[in-house]
Amino acid sequence: MLINDFFSIENKTQVEENVVFAIKMHKNHKVYDGHFPSQPVAPGVCLAQMVKEICETEVGNELKMLEARNMKFMAVLNPFENEIVSVDLKIKEENDVFRIKAHCKNEEKSFFKIDAKYSK
C-alpha cells in the first residue's frame, strides 16, 4: 500500500458528481532514490496504484482492476516541484463494478488520467 507512505490524502471535497482529493506527495519516499536520483519522477505504476487506493477509501472496499480503457501520462510529476496535487474522481457503480475516471493535476499541468473498471 502506498497511502500514508508514498502519498497522503490532505483533503476531500465533493464538486457536483466528482470527488476531488488534495494529495500530498511524499517527496522523501525511497522510490525517488532510484527513480531518479538527480531528477525525481513519480513512477506511472505508482500513480495508477495511488488512484486505486484513493478509490478504495471512497467506496470502502478493496478493489481489483478489471480493465483500463485509457491511461495517459501527460507530464512528469516531480514531487519537489509539485508536492500537492489534486485527484478528481468520477465513480459510477453498476452490479458491483466501478467505472472510475480519474485526473491527477495541479493548476498548471495535467499529470495522469485513467478511465478504468474495478471490482470488489
C-alpha positions in Angstrom: 0.0 0.0 0.0 1.2 3.4 -0.9 -1.3 5.5 1.1 0.4 7.3 4.0 3.8 6.3 2.7 4.2 7.4 -1.0 1.3 9.9 -0.6 -1.4 11.1 1.8 -4.8 12.5 1.5 -4.9 16.1 2.8 -8.5 17.0 1.9 -11.6 15.8 0.1 -14.4 17.8 -1.4 -17.5 17.0 -3.4 -17.9 19.0 -6.6 -21.1 18.1 -8.3 -20.7 14.4 -9.3 -16.9 14.4 -8.8 -14.9 13.9 -5.6 -11.8 16.0 -5.5 -8.9 14.9 -3.3 -5.9 17.1 -2.4 -3.0 14.8 -2.3 0.4 15.4 -0.7 3.3 13.6 -2.5 5.9 12.4 0.0 9.0 13.7 -1.7 11.4 11.9 0.5 9.9 8.4 -0.3 12.6 5.8 -1.1 11.3 5.2 -4.6 12.8 8.5 -5.7 16.3 7.3 -4.7 16.2 5.2 -7.9 13.6 7.0 -10.0 15.7 9.1 -10.5 18.4 10.4 -8.1 19.0 13.7 -9.7 15.6 14.2 -11.2 12.8 12.6 -9.1 9.8 11.4 -11.0 6.7 9.7 -9.6 6.6 6.3 -11.4 3.5 5.8 -13.6 2.7 2.5 -11.9 2.7 4.3 -8.5 0.3 6.9 -9.9 -2.1 4.2 -11.1 -1.9 2.5 -7.7 -2.4 5.8 -5.9 -5.7 6.3 -7.9 -6.8 2.7 -7.0 -6.1 3.3 -3.3 -7.9 6.7 -3.3 -10.9 4.9 -4.9 -10.8 2.2 -2.2 -11.1 4.9 0.5 -14.1 6.4 -1.3 -16.0 3.1 -1.9 -15.0 1.4 1.4 -13.7 -1.8 -0.3 -10.6 -3.2 -1.7 -10.7 -3.1 -5.5 -9.2 -5.1 -8.3 -8.7 -3.6 -11.8 -10.7 -5.3 -14.5 -9.6 -3.1 -17.4 -8.0 0.2 -18.2 -9.7 1.7 -21.2 -7.5 4.7 -21.3 -4.4 5.6 -19.3 -2.4 8.7 -20.2 0.8 10.1 -18.7 0.9 13.7 -19.8 3.6 15.4 -17.7 6.4 14.4 -15.3 5.3 14.7 -11.7 8.3 15.8 -9.7 7.3 15.8 -6.0 9.8 18.5 -5.1 8.1 20.8 -7.7 4.5 19.5 -7.1 4.2 18.4 -3.5 0.4 19.0 -3.6 -1.7 17.7 -6.5 -5.4 17.1 -6.9 -7.1 13.9 -8.0 -10.5 14.4 -9.4 -12.6 11.2 -9.3 -15.9 10.3 -11.0 -17.2 7.0 -9.8 -20.2 5.1 -11.2 -21.2 1.7 -9.7 -23.2 -0.9 -11.6 -23.5 -4.6 -10.5 -20.5 -4.3 -8.2 -18.3 -2.9 -11.0 -17.0 0.6 -10.5 -16.2 2.7 -13.5 -13.6 5.2 -12.5 -12.5 8.3 -14.3 -9.6 10.0 -12.5 -7.4 13.0 -13.4 -4.3 13.9 -11.4 -3.3 17.5 -11.9 -2.4 20.9 -10.4 -3.4 24.3 -11.5 -1.0 24.4 -14.4 -0.5 20.8 -15.5 -2.3 17.5 -16.1 0.0 14.6 -15.0 -2.1 11.5 -15.3 -5.6 10.4 -16.5 -7.2 7.0 -16.2 -10.6 5.5 -17.3 -10.8 2.0 -15.8 -13.2 -0.6 -14.4 -12.6 -2.1 -10.9 -14.5 -4.8 -9.0 -14.7 -5.6 -5.3 
